[in-house]
Amino acid sequence: MQNNPAILFAMNFFHLSPDSLPSTVDDLIDDMDEAGVEKAVILGQDMSSVQKKEFRNYTIPNKFLKQLVDSYPNRFIAFGSVDPFRREDALRELNFMHKELGFKGLKLHCDALGIYPNDEKLLYPIYKRCAELGFVVLHHTGTTGLGYCKIKYGRPLDLDDVAQDFPDLKIICAHFGWPWMEECFAVATRNSNVYVDISGWLARYFPPLLITYMNGLLKDKMLFGTDYPMIRTPLWMKEFDEFCRPKLKPGIAEKVLETNAMRLLAI
């Protein structure tokens, strides 16, 4: 943790102390068990070409994710990552992730990478391959607690281009794109292949508009998420049960927490 300035910046942003974070994968499993979570999506991050020294230790290798999946059968679903700047190597890594590692999707953090999500030269070949492989692509959208990067690369509106140009590609907008929340909901409403996750927020702070769309137009496209370890699973679930569940129509909580993701991930 001390060697990761971007994460340290995020911890300060969220007013977290090192003692509040889990120290082992077993802690994650314990948190999942306490919160009643059977499966979790774990995310990779390839920052190998990013020149900023603050991101030198931010990469989470795909082979490490595979080790976690193999160590805890039936508990994890892996979304790996590739370095878009490596072009052909990135496409080969996608094939490896699919055929050899058995991953379900790809994670991209364009804010940290410093590229727009509708970059046709760097990302469109990746999207094309992901669509061919049946990978779900999860994009960070909106603001971020990470420092040393610009949030202009996280606007959900740019993903409308991607959704329109790759209608067979399933896309998730993480963190519902705040402060461009209305953009995010508009993109997800008009594109059948775009989904929204509600990670990164405690339920007591959920905007009223989020609840409206959760109950209405996006009831089949909203996905549970925590942004672990910044928000640990038992706390997220406790907040959801107290501050969000009472505002939801019958059956909506089950969609958000389970059935929407099962349908999207074909599990």
C-alpha positions in Angstrom: 0.0 0.0 0.0 2.8 2.4 0.8 4.2 1.8 -2.7 1.0 2.8 -4.4 0.5 6.6 -4.4 -2.7 6.5 -6.4 -4.4 4.2 -3.8 -3.0 6.3 -0.9 -4.5 9.4 -2.6 -7.9 7.5 -2.8 -7.7 6.5 0.8 -7.1 10.1 1.9 -10.0 11.2 -0.4 -12.4 8.7 1.3 -10.9 9.5 4.8 -9.8 5.9 5.3 -7.0 4.6 7.5 -4.9 1.6 6.5 -6.3 -0.3 9.5 -9.8 -0.1 7.9 -8.8 -2.0 4.8 -8.5 -5.8 4.5 -5.0 -7.3 4.4 -5.6 -10.7 2.8 -7.9 -12.4 0.3 -9.3 -14.4 3.2 -10.6 -11.1 4.6 -12.4 -10.6 1.3 -14.0 -14.1 1.5 -14.9 -13.5 5.1 -16.6 -10.1 4.2 -18.5 -11.9 1.4 -19.7 -14.6 3.7 -20.8 -12.0 6.3 -22.7 -10.0 3.7 -24.3 -13.1 2.1 -22.5 -12.6 -1.2 -21.9 -15.9 -3.1 -19.9 -14.6 -6.0 -17.9 -11.5 -6.6 -16.4 -10.0 -9.8 -12.7 -9.2 -9.3 -11.0 -6.7 -11.6 -7.6 -6.5 -13.1 -5.8 -3.3 -14.1 -3.0 -3.0 -16.7 -1.1 0.3 -16.4 2.2 -0.9 -17.7 2.5 1.8 -20.4 1.4 4.8 -18.2 4.4 7.0 -17.6 3.3 8.6 -14.3 5.3 7.2 -11.5 2.3 7.2 -9.2 0.8 4.4 -11.3 3.9 2.2 -11.4 2.5 -0.2 -8.8 -1.1 0.0 -9.9 -1.2 -2.9 -12.3 -3.1 -6.0 -11.1 -1.8 -8.9 -13.4 -4.3 -11.2 -15.1 -2.3 -14.3 -13.9 -2.8 -13.1 -10.3 -6.5 -12.9 -10.8 -6.4 -16.5 -12.2 -4.6 -17.6 -9.1 -7.4 -16.1 -6.9 -10.1 -17.8 -9.1 -8.4 -21.1 -8.8 -7.8 -20.7 -5.1 -11.4 -20.1 -4.3 -13.5 -22.1 -6.8 -17.0 -20.8 -7.4 -16.5 -17.6 -5.5 -14.9 -15.3 -8.1 -15.6 -14.1 -11.6 -12.6 -12.4 -13.2 -12.6 -9.3 -15.4 -9.0 -9.0 -16.6 -7.3 -6.0 -18.2 -5.0 -5.2 -21.1 -2.8 -2.3 -22.1 -4.5 -0.5 -25.1 -1.2 1.1 -26.0 0.3 -2.4 -26.8 -2.1 -2.8 -29.6 -1.6 -6.3 -31.1 -0.2 -7.6 -27.8 -3.4 -6.4 -26.2 -5.5 -8.4 -28.6 -3.4 -11.5 -28.0 -3.8 -11.0 -24.3 -7.6 -10.9 -24.7 -7.5 -14.2 -26.5 -5.3 -15.6 -23.7 -7.8 -14.3 -21.1 -10.6 -16.0 -22.8 -9.1 -19.3 -24.0 -6.6 -20.0 -21.2 -7.8 -18.1 -18.2 -11.5 -18.4 -18.6 -12.3 -14.8 -17.8 -15.7 -13.2 -18.3 -14.8 -9.6 -19.1 -12.5 -6.7 -19.4 -11.9 -3.7 -17.0 -10.8 -0.4 -18.4 -10.1 2.8 -16.4 -9.7 5.4 -19.1 -9.2 8.2 -16.5 -6.0 6.6 -15.3 -5.0 5.6 -18.8 -5.5 9.1 -20.1 -7.6 8.1 -23.2 -11.2 8.6 -24.2 -13.4 5.5 -24.2 -14.4 6.2 -27.8 -10.8 6.3 -29.0 -11.1 4.5 -32.4 -7.4 3.8 -32.9 -6.6 2.4 -29.5 -9.9 0.9 -28.2 -12.1 0.0 -31.1 -9.9 -3.0 -32.1 -10.2 -4.1 -28.4 -14.0 -3.7 -28.4 -14.3 -5.7 -31.6 -12.3 -8.6 -30.2 -14.3 -8.4 -26.9 -17.6 -8.6 -28.8 -16.2 -11.6 -30.7 -15.2 -13.3 -27.5 -18.4 -12.5 -25.7 -16.6 -10.4 -23.1 -18.4 -7.8 -21.0 -16.5 -4.5 -20.8 -16.6 -2.6 -17.5 -15.7 1.1 -17.8 -14.9 3.3 -14.9 -17.2 6.4 -15.4 -17.5 9.7 -13.6 -15.3 11.1 -11.0 -12.6 9.1 -9.2 -10.9 9.1 -5.8 -7.6 8.4 -7.5 -5.3 11.3 -8.0 -2.9 12.0 -10.8 -5.5 11.6 -13.6 -8.3 13.6 -15.3 -11.9 12.8 -15.0 -12.8 14.2 -18.5 -11.9 10.7 -19.8 -14.7 9.2 -17.8 -17.8 10.8 -19.3 -20.5 8.3 -20.0 -21.7 10.1 -23.1 -18.6 8.9 -24.9 -19.8 5.3 -24.4 -22.8 6.1 -26.5 -20.5 6.0 -29.5 -19.1 2.6 -28.4 -22.6 1.2 -27.8 -23.8 2.3 -31.2 -20.8 1.1 -33.1 -20.7 -2.3 -31.3 -24.3 -3.2 -30.6 -23.3 -6.8 -29.7 -20.8 -5.6 -27.0 -22.1 -5.6 -23.4 -20.9 -2.5 -21.5 -21.1 -1.6 -17.8 -20.9 2.0 -16.7 -19.3 1.8 -13.2 -20.4 4.2 -10.4 -23.4 5.4 -12.6 -21.2 8.1 -14.1 -21.6 10.8 -11.4 -21.5 13.8 -11.8 -22.7 12.9 -15.3 -25.4 10.7 -13.9 -28.1 11.8 -16.3 -25.8 11.2 -19.3 -25.2 7.7 -17.9 -28.9 6.9 -17.6 -29.6 8.3 -21.0 -26.9 6.2 -22.6 -28.1 3.0 -20.8 -31.8 3.7 -21.6 -31.3 4.2 -25.3 -28.7 1.3 -25.8 -29.9 -2.2 -24.9 -26.3 -3.3 -24.5 -25.4 -0.8 -21.7 -25.7 -1.5 -18.0 -25.0 0.5 -14.9 -23.4 -0.5 -11.6 -24.0 1.3 -8.3 -20.6 0.7 -6.7 -18.5 3.3 -4.9 -21.4 4.8 -3.0 -23.0 4.1 0.4 -26.7 3.8 0.0 -27.4 6.7 2.4 -25.9 9.0 -0.3 -27.7 7.5 -3.3 -29.2 10.4 -5.4 -33.0 10.2 -5.7 -32.7 10.0 -9.4 -30.8 6.8 -9.1 -33.6 5.2 -7.1 -36.1 6.4 -9.7 -34.3 4.7 -12.5 -33.7 1.6 -10.4 -37.4 1.3 -9.9 -38.2 2.2 -13.4 -36.5 2.3 -16.8 -33.3 0.7 -15.7 -34.7 -1.9 -13.3 -33.3 -4.8 -15.4 -29.9 -3.1 -16.0 -28.7 -1.9 -12.5 -26.0 -4.0 -10.9 -24.7 -4.4 -7.4 -21.1 -3.5 -6.6 -19.1 -2.2 -3.7 -15.8 -0.7 -5.0 -14.0 -3.0 -2.6 -11.9 -2.5 -0.6 -12.7 1.2 -0.3 -16.2 0.1 0.8 -16.2 -3.3 2.4 -19.0 -5.7 1.5 -20.8 -6.0 4.9 -21.0 -2.2 5.3 -22.3 -1.8 1.7 -25.0 -4.4 2.3 -26.0 -3.0 5.7 -26.4 0.5 4.1 -28.4 -0.9 1.2 -30.8 -2.8 3.4 -31.3 0.3 5.6 -31.4 3.2 3.2 -32.2 1.8 -0.3 -34.2 -1.4 0.0 -37.2 0.3 1.7 -37.5 2.7 -1.3 -37.6 -0.1 -3.9 -40.6 -1.7 -5.5 -41.2 -5.4 -4.8 -38.6 -7.6 -6.6 -36.3 -4.8 -7.5 -33.7 -5.5 -4.8 -33.3 -9.0 -6.1 -32.8 -7.8 -9.6 -30.1 -5.4 -8.5 -28.3 -7.8 -6.2 -28.5 -10.9 -8.2 -30.6 -11.7 -11.2 -29.5 -8.8 -13.5 -25.9 -9.8 -13.1 -26.6 -13.5 -13.6 -28.4 -12.7 -16.9 -25.6 -10.4 -18.1 -22.8 -12.8 -17.2 -24.7 -15.9 -18.2 -24.3 -17.7 -14.9 
